[in-house]
Amino acid sequence: MHEREAKHTDLMTRLALCAVVAVAAVYAGEKLCEGKHWPLWDKYGPWILENRVEAIAILAAVLYGASLALWPEEKDSAVDITEEGFEPCG
């Protein structure tokens, strides 16, 4: 059970880091891009300013997916089915 809790903690830490980076990126992007006439900012900037929470959630999800693609979680080589209350037959 300890390994499952450690894996859960690792995933939650990864998600929290992605959320913090997303918040920093949205607010830094706002400060750095506001007033500049860059095509992407002109197109998406007003939406980001009006929907900060949604923008942060989308960016956090993208960062979380990218982190799983770049650094996949370790798979267990053997699954212990007795841990969930099942007894093997035989």
Secondary structure, DSSP 8 states (H G I E B T S, - for coil): -HHHHHHHHHHHHHHHHHHHHHHHHHHHHHHHHTT---HHHHHHHHHHHH-HHHHHHHHHHHHHHHHHHHS-----SS--GGGGT-----
